[in-house]
Amino acid sequence: MRVKLVNLERYQQPDVIRRTLTRLRVAVVGLSGNQLRASNFVGYYLLRHGYDVVPINPRESEIFGRRCFPSLADVPEPVDTINVFRDPSVVPALAEEAVAVGASCLWLQFGVISEQAAEIASAGGLDVVMDRCMKIEHARYIGRMHWLGFNTGTISAQRRTPR
């Protein structure tokens, strides 16, 4: 089986990321009630930073004291951003749902890479961010990480040698 390489830079544009981070109603698809899961950590971070987090998980009834919805179609009010923590194989269907509910952006977390979903969302007028963490990007562009030198466009654990 051949794997198609995706041009990720196309879906990691700083202007799109910054614009998306200003949209405060975020549906987190695959949000887990388990505090050890990345989706829970990111959802909690977003909630603590003023985002209206809408949990989407058919196996949960409530997360963070908020009602959990089985799908995007079940959310009664509009959402701005769809933040996805799901297997890439189900993301094209989620992209179709995101277009149907009138979202502004389809945000695919680290490792969630789907060119097909990106094409569906883009064709439906949505911005697309792929293989990026919303928490990290918030901290980089809006939070305090940038004061520590993280707003360089490069993420690395290597220290720079003084000149």
C-alpha positions, 0 to 999 in steps of 0.5 A: 500500500502506498501512502500519499504524502501530504503537504503539511505546510499548506495546513500549518499557516500562522495566519490561519492558526492565529485567526482560528485561535480567536474563535472561542466556541470549540467542539472537541471531537474525541474528548475523553473523560480520562485525565491522562489522555491528551484530549482531556489535557487540551480540552481542560487547557482551552476551558481554562483560557476562556474557550467554550468547550463542547465535548463530542464523545458518544461514550460519555454523558458529561466531561468538565461538568459540560454535557457531552454530545454523541456527534456534531449534528447533535450540538444545538448551537453553532460551533466555530472550530472542530478540534479532532482527536480521532483516527484519521480514517474517520476524519473525512466523515467528520469533515462533512459534518463540520461543513454541514454544521457551518463550522469555521475551521477543522483543526486536526491534532498531532498525528491526525492527518487526512488529505481527503478531510482537508479537501472536503473541509476546504471545499466547504469553506472551512479553514484547515489546520492539520498535525498541530496541537491547539494548546501548543499553538495557543500558548505560542501565539496568545499565551505566555510561551512566546516570552520564552522564545518559542515564537521562532517558528521552530520547536526544538529542545536544543539550546542555541549556543551563544555567539 
